Structure formats: C-alpha cells, structure tokens
Amino acid sequence: MLSDVDGNGKITAADARLTLRAAAQLDTLEGVYAIAADFDADSTIKPSDARMILRVAAKLE
C-alpha cells in the first residue's frame, strides 16, 4: 500500500518517521518499502515525502 512504509496495513506517523529516517540516510529502505516511502514517485525519498505521509496519517489529505 502506498505510504505504508512499515507494511502493517495502516498509514501512521510511524511510516512518516521511517521515511524521514531514510531521507536523512539513517535507515535504508528497499523494494516495496522504498516505493511506499516515495510519496511523489520521483525515485527519491525526501523529507517532503515524510511530510505528505504524515498529512495522510493525520487525515489532512
């Protein structure tokens, strides 16, 4: 599922946290997890992807 970075079936702040850690190169995401973290589908995981995932988790999008 798009934005479900931890693969638990839900989009939460934890998904945004994992995305932000990947953007800061503190963690590495691969395969479907990297695809889920790349919110804007530009092949790069960035802090803005984490922000958008957090907005989805907070039901602002």
C-alpha angles and dihedrals in degrees: 000000000000111000094011092116097166093047097233096127095253134088109228142150087272089068090053090049092053090048092050091049089052091048089052089048092241091121134022123228121196138184118349091359092059090046090051091050094051095082096174093042096231094132092251128096107222137169088256089062089056090049092053092047089051090051089053091048090051089048092241092125 
